[in-house]
Each structure stands twice: as C-alpha cells, then as structure tokens.
Amino acid sequence: MLAWTIYISFLGAGAMLLLPNRAAKTGVRCLALFTATAGFGIALSAFLRHRTGEFFTVTDIDWIPALGIHYHLAADGISLSLVLLTGIVAVAGVLFSWDIDDRTNQFFAFYLLLIGAVYGVFLSYDLFLLFVFYEIVIIPKYFLIANWGSTRREYGAMKLAIYSFVGSAMVLVGLIAAFVAAGSQSMSLDYLAGSHFTAAFQLVAFPVVFIGFAILAGLWPFHTWAPTGHVAAPTAASMLLAGVVMKLGAYGCLRVAMTLFPLGLQPWSHHVLGFASWREVFAVLAVVGIIYGALVALVQRDFKFVIGYSSVSHMGFILLGLMTINLIGVSGAIIQMISHGLIAGLLFAVVGRMVYARTHTRELNALGPMNLSRLLPFAAVTFILAGMAGMGLPGFSGFVAELMIVLGAWGAFPALALCVGFGILIGIVYVWRAMQKAFFAEPDREAPPPHSLQPISLPEKLAAFLLIASSVAVGLYPQMVLNIIQPALNSPLFAGLRHGGWQ
Amino acid sequence: MIDYRELLSLAIPQIILVVTALLLMAVDFVALRRASTATRFTTASVLGSLGCALAITQIAITHGQANLFDGVLMGAPFVRIVQIAILTLTIATLLLAVGSSFTRHVAEYVLLVLLATAGMLFLVATHDLLVIFISIELLSLSLYILSAFNKQSRFSWEAALKYFLFGGMSAAFLLYGLSILYGLSNSTSLPEIATAIHVVSPLLIISIVSVTVGLGFKVAAAPFHFWAPDVYQAAPIPSAAFIASGSKVASFIVFFQLATIGLAGTQGTANLGHFVRGWVPVIAIVATVSMLLGNLVAIRQRSVRRLLAYSAVAHAGYMLLALVAHNQQSLASLVYYVITYSVATIGAFAVLGVMEVQTGSDFLPELAGISRREPVLSFCLCLFLLSLAGIPPLAGFFGKFYLFVAVLQSTPGSMPLLWLVILAISTSAVSLYYYLRVLKNIYVTLPRAAAPGDGGYSGQLAIPESGERAVAVVDLDSPRAPHSGLGLTRLVAVILAGIVVLLGFFPSLIVNPLLNALAN
C-alpha cells in the first residue's frame, strides 16, 4: 500500500499533463490537492500502523536480472517519518500554490513528479532504484524554478541543477565502485552494507558519496546553490526544496554513505591539518555552515534570502547530528530533518506566498513601512510562530531536535558543541531582526497610506495550521517519532556504524 | 568446395535490401514520373521500409550458428540481434524522409540508404579484414553522397566534400593499418591474426594507430571528428539521422570485434599510472580526448545540430570505454548503449526536422518558446535529450550505468580503470548543462518575436507569482510552411520516445537476449 504514495503522485502528474492547457484551474488545483492528500493519507496510515520501526518490505520484484537489480521498496522508522513529512509538506505546498495561474496543469505536473520521486527515494531499498528516484528529482526542480520562479530564476535553476547533478555524479561513482567491489551480485542495501569493504576502500568511497549527497543537503562550502535556488523558486518549490529535497541529501548521507562505509568514519593513521578523520572534517564543516549561514542571514536585505541562509544553518545541525555517531545525536538529526522540513516550508510560505505575492517586494526596508503586522496579522503571527520554532523554543519541534543534537555533539565534540550554542544565539537574532524589520517596523507616517492587501485566503490558513500543528505535535510529544526512529537505528543495518564508534 | 547455398542463405537479408532498392528505383522511374516529389519520397520510403521489414523477418526466423570461409560471413544470434537493430534504425530514418522534398533524385536517395544498410549488415557479420574494408567503403561512399543530396544548400555540398576528403584519408589509414596486420600475420581472418601476433612490435603499433584513425573517423571520436559538426548541421535530416545512428552501431561493433578478436593477445593496459603498450591505451587516450573535447565544445554551440554532433563525439568517447574493458559484459553494454543512443539521436533529428520547417533554423534562439506551439514534440525532444544526458529512468541512464559497471568489472580488485569511469561520469555531469540549455530555450525562454502587436501572437498574460515578466500566448494554428510528411515524422518521434522510455524501464528487453546470444 505504501508504494502507492509514489504511484499516485506519478499518476497525478500524468493526468495533469494530459489535461488541456485551458482546463478549469480550480479543477486542476483540486486534483493536485486530492493527489497530495491521498499520498499523505497513505503515508499517515502506514506511519500509524508500523510502530516497530523495523524494516518491512513493500514491494520486491526482479527488475534487471543481469545485474541483480530489484525493484525493492521497503521502509523503516526513519523512512516512514520522512515519508510522512513529505506528505505533509506536499499538501501544504499545493495549498500555498493555489494562486498559480500560468500553465497551472504543468506546474502541478512537475510538482507531483517531484513529490513522487521524493517518496521513491525514501522508500527505495535497492540503491540503484534509490539513485533513479534521486536523479528524477533534478529535472522537475529545474523546470519549476525556471518557469515559475522570480529573481534570477534561470540562473538559480541552472545552478541548482548543475550542483545536484555533480553531487549525484559523485554518488554514482561511489555506488558503481561499491557494487563492483561487492561482487556485482546485488545492489540491495543490506547486501552492500554487509559486504565488508576494505578499510582503504571505505576511506576513499565514504567522503565521495557523503559529499555527493551532502551537496544537496547544503553542506558548507557546497551550499551556494541553496540560497539562490530557494530565492528564485516559486513558493511551493522553495517549500519542497528546503522541506524535503535537502532532506534527500541528508537521508542519503545517513542511509547510503554512512551505512555502506562505516569504516570511512574511523580515524586516519595520521593527522592532516589537525583533522584525524572524515568525521571531524565534516563535523567542523557542519558547524561552519551553522554559524556562517546564521551570520549571513543576519545581514540580508531580501526577506527570502534570510530564510534561504537560515536553511543552510539548520541543515548544518542535521549534518553535525549525523557526525556525532551516537544514538541521541543521530536521532536528533532525524528529528531536525522533520522539524526543519515543517518550519522551513512555513517560513518560505510566509515570505513567498503571504507577503511577496501581495506586496511584490521582499526588501526588508521596503516591507517595514507597510505596517504589515496591521495589514496581514495572520502572516505576522505565523511568522512569529515559525520563527520561534526555528529558534528552538520549547514546545516546538526545533527545540527537541537541537537539544538532542547539542547533547550528542557534547559527547562527541565538546568544543564544537560550544560553537553550536553560539550559532543558536545568532539564530535567535536573525529571526528577531527579520521579524522586526518586516512586520513591526515603525510605520512611515509621511508615506501615503498603504493600499489594502488581499486578505490571507483559506487555503493558506489551512496549510499554515497543518504545518504549525505538526511542528507542535513533534515538539510536545517527540516520542511519537523517536519510538520508531530509535529501533530503526538499532537495527542490524547500522551494525557497522554501531561497532565502529557508536558511543 | 564453395558452398554457394549457404552463402546465399546467409546473405538473404542483404539480397532482399538490394532487390528492394532496384525495385523501388524501377517503380519510381516508370510509374511515378509525373508525380510530385513528396509522393515519390513517400512511395520510395515506404517500399524501402517494407524491404527492411522483410529482411528483419528473414533474420528473425533464422536460427543457429554458421561460419562461411573462416569467418568471411557469419551467422550467430548476436550478429542477428545487431542486424535487426540496424534494420530497425534504417526504417526509422527512411520514415523521416516521407514527404520531404529536398531533392528530385528520390529513388537514388533511398537506394543509397539501402545499399549503405546492406554494407552495415555485412560489416557486423564478418571476421575478415577484406570484407570489413569493402563493407566500410560501401557504407562510407553511400554516406558521402547521402550527405550531399540537398543541392539547393551550399552548406550541404561543403559538408559532403569535407566528409568525403576526410573519409578518403581515413580509409587510406585504415587500409594501411589492415595491410600491416595482414603482413604481420599472413592472414585476413581475425582469429588467425590473433594467433599469429603475440608481440607488440613497432610495426603493430603503427598498424593499431592507423586502424584507430580509420575507425575513429567512422565513429566520430576526437580528434578525428572534424567532419561531424558540418555534416550534422548541413546534411538533409534523414541523412544526418542515418549517419548518426545506424552507421555508428555498425562501426562500433566492427571496431570492437577487430580489436578484441583480431588483436586478442596484444591489448596492453590503460591502468592509471601503469600503461602497457598495446591497443587498449591507444583507445583509452582517444576516449579521454573525445569525452573532454566533445562535452566542453558542445557547451559553446548555438546550433542544436552542431550541439548533437559534439555530443556525439562525447558519446563516442563513452562507448570506446567498452573497448577498453573488452569483455563480454562490456560488449553487451556497448550494444545496449549504441542502440539506445541511436534511437534518441534519430528522435532528436526527427523533432528538429519538424521544428526547422516551422522556424526555419535550428539555432537555439529560434527555438525559443516552441513548446507552446509543439507541446508533444517538445516533450519528445525533452525525453531524447535527457536520455542522452543520462537521466533515469530513460534508456540513456541504464546505458551509462551498465557500461561503467562493465568497465569496472573488467579489472576487479583495485579497479585500475576507475579513473576512466570517474572522468566519464564527471564529463557527463557537464553534458547536462548543454542539454538543459536546449530545453531551457524550448520551455522557458519566451518566443523572440513576442513584442506586443506582433501579428502571430494573440495576447499577453501577466503572471502574479513573478510579477516581472509577461508571457505571450502564441497563436496555435499558424504553421509557416506546409509539409506533407510532418504527421508521420511526428508519429516516428513519439514512437521513438516511447522506445526510449520503455528501454529505460525494462533494459532487460535488450540485455537479456544479448547476454543469451553472447553466452552461446
């Protein structure tokens, strides 16, 4: 049944393409909403039913016997949580794109194609299949941004596509090498994870595959596609990009790079530039990303760039959590994936849909005099809530995630944990600054009274409510996801990781 | 004792082609003297396709192994698969010619296509130097003339002349190299040459390099590719598609067989930092140059046809990796790759053919926004180009994946050929950029003449999300020039796009029969 999240999205995309360009826009939107909701419903029911967190197979068909490749879909606690996240963000994204008027059917076709491929990546057990879905993501992303985007959309779209493709090229090199080194029998995750590559091989393959995925996760210094891409993208695409596509990268880091090559995290025989292992290298890069992203967000004039860089900062938490390689840190990273998916989606929606689509400007200095807190109170409240969740205030998902990651980092890299504290502090400042400048600046008394703005529509309110409620739910009762994530992390698949330095 | 009966039975497909060619010539000259060029083209193309279809049926019902005169003519399951592929590609190219009117010499045109196809069928079915050379010449001479057929275009002549001059030179190189092989081994049969030559002598190196020049020209590998951009750009669409597809299949197969069977003992290695003399390092260097040059130069092209030419150079580089790996797996991957590559290329040319009729050129700015006028064809072109770029789940992706796996598998252990795979994958990451540029022009960029008030456009529509651009809605029913065969060309493009998708989803459809055939 879970496989139908993929199929129904692809079917929806196909149906959109078959519709004539002149089809009634409302019908198209409702169809998209129905498709996304159906996917969400399937994901939710699977999430509620499978409470053990262990891997269970959804579909397993012989696909390319010559290479031992199977069409094998399976899910464990980690992928289930992320599939559910995808469902939530997909529904919210459709609701926030209710105003797309130009070639609506094509927009939703690309949108649903993207969603289907994302479901596919999270559910793939065979790594060939995972890679196939992973690459399918690139093309709709490109067209969504290039066709429906705003500021420098063609540049942003091309940059994003090239970065993604370079990343996936690195992943492909690593996967092919691993496949051949393991005897070319099968590309299934457990087979490759259990085939004990030599330490020398893993030390080379790990960084290649890890960086390949981490490019998509916004690892500093390969993050530069993220702010430009997010800013150029239409609202729903930014939500998907920040909400789930960047998670694909992080998921790949954990599911592929770290699972297949656990020895790659082991200390080297000698120190290079003061680093003793890839683990330290990537942990430091992640922390640099946290602080750098926050500092850059602090000085942006464009509202959307603030959110774009905050994404880089938040993604740094995820990568740091993965690099702690202890149960609490890695679980925190996964919770942060979910949390950031919800919150970043919400922030982009406020900026792109609620504010920009109405005011046609994202300059913080221009927004201030408009007195938006009065004109768009709902947008202001939503932004405050999302900002609080992003800062990591208790009660929201961000708090749990960041707390767990910092605790994990404290055990693994105490010095870095202190730097992260500093990063969290700047995080509060930039959210505060953006909020102040955009919504609560001193109204300009001399300027003509602002023309009235279209009120926030029902779809927007529904979507905002959905995202906030999910974030609060995870924040108040994290056990809901932890209960299935931790058994998954304790499963035999991660045995290599546990035996090599799980603390 | 020469067994003419067996010779005849092995050559029946080729005979069918030649008879069809003569027959359609007669029909064209006798029955259709007063008909329009378009009708004549339609009749001739359909007749030619029927001949090819008949040949395919004949091949399909043949079974078993045959070997005539020590490999002068062979019949084997593998050969038959390749022959069927070549004939199918020929049918696709012939159908592209339906309804066109670039020449009045219709029968000659189709005749040459069929003769070239017969040459290809011989080429893949032989293990004998002499037959290889004669078939290549039959193929090449036909192709030179085919690329010159558009007499109204000076560029077509110029390209054909270039092609012919370079081709003549490369044929000389090939003949020189083959004659040295004969001199070293005293035989023209590939297996006997292999048993006779064991040492990599300087003379053998000269021979290897000469043969590589000759066949490198055929497959458009750098640095022997100079003809390709001109021919791809100026030749009539069916000729260009034919040169880019079927002839590539045949040339790669014969290149592989010549190297792996004829020079079995002298391959050497191209392992990183440890090159051993032989033909493998030569091919590896040519492959490296092709991948780099093809992909990097393609970035700068503004004409889509020239872009396809340089991407063909790049793809030749990838495919040559199969020779570097030289085992059965890599042969299977080569055949899969070259077939899917050819399908995508013919498809791209088919789409370009229609678009050129409508816009008058294949330059990127001219194609701006054409997706609004031609949604279906644009989508097909999208599939073809993404397949060439290697995006799953299209056929081109599995082709690359399988090929690279085969290359790494050829030297298990420390994977000394990994550098070639890394180079290939990273250059193919570059290639996405220029393919996406074409798609950007088609899907994203607005039509150039979108100025308000232009007669062809009916109005403008502001988009709320971006607020900073306007989209012109193009009048849907204003094709520039009537062209009677475009409907069929469209159909061919759609079918080829379907094949690209189908083979991407189910690569086993080709891979399994190939592996079974090779296992025999």
Boltz contact constraints between the chains, C-beta under 6 A:
constraints:
  - contact:
      token1: [A, 64]
      token2: [B, 507]
      max_distance: 6.0
  - contact:
      token1: [A, 64]
      token2: [B, 508]
      max_distance: 6.0
  - contact:
      token1: [A, 66]
      token2: [B, 511]
      max_distance: 6.0
  - contact:
      token1: [A, 66]
      token2: [B, 515]
      max_distance: 6.0
  - contact:
      token1: [A, 99]
      token2: [B, 464]
      max_distance: 6.0
  - contact:
      token1: [A, 102]
      token2: [B, 463]
      max_distance: 6.0
  - contact:
      token1: [A, 132]
      token2: [B, 392]
      max_distance: 6.0
  - contact:
      token1: [A, 132]
      token2: [B, 393]
      max_distance: 6.0
  - contact:
      token1: [A, 135]
      token2: [B, 391]
      max_distance: 6.0
  - contact:
      token1: [A, 135]
      token2: [B, 392]
      max_distance: 6.0
  - contact:
      token1: [A, 146]
      token2: [B, 444]
      max_distance: 6.0
  - contact:
      token1: [A, 147]
      token2: [B, 444]
      max_distance: 6.0
  - contact:
      token1: [A, 148]
      token2: [B, 465]
      max_distance: 6.0
  - contact:
      token1: [A, 150]
      token2: [B, 466]
      max_distance: 6.0
  - contact:
      token1: [A, 161]
      token2: [B, 436]
      max_distance: 6.0
  - contact:
      token1: [A, 162]
      token2: [B, 433]
      max_distance: 6.0
  - contact:
      token1: [A, 165]
      token2: [B, 429]
      max_distance: 6.0
  - contact:
      token1: [A, 165]
      token2: [B, 432]
      max_distance: 6.0
  - contact:
      token1: [A, 166]
      token2: [B, 429]
      max_distance: 6.0
  - contact:
      token1: [A, 169]
      token2: [B, 425]
      max_distance: 6.0
  - contact:
      token1: [A, 169]
      token2: [B, 426]
      max_distance: 6.0
  - contact:
      token1: [A, 169]
      token2: [B, 429]
      max_distance: 6.0
  - contact:
      token1: [A, 172]
      token2: [B, 425]
      max_distance: 6.0
  - contact:
      token1: [A, 173]
      token2: [B, 422]
      max_distance: 6.0
  - contact:
      token1: [A, 173]
      token2: [B, 425]
      max_distance: 6.0
  - contact:
      token1: [A, 176]
      token2: [B, 404]
      max_distance: 6.0
  - contact:
      token1: [A, 176]
      token2: [B, 405]
      max_distance: 6.0
  - contact:
      token1: [A, 180]
      token2: [B, 408]
      max_distance: 6.0
  - contact:
      token1: [A, 180]
      token2: [B, 409]
      max_distance: 6.0
  - contact:
      token1: [A, 184]
      token2: [B, 409]
      max_distance: 6.0
  - contact:
      token1: [A, 234]
      token2: [B, 465]
      max_distance: 6.0
  - contact:
      token1: [A, 360]
      token2: [B, 467]
      max_distance: 6.0
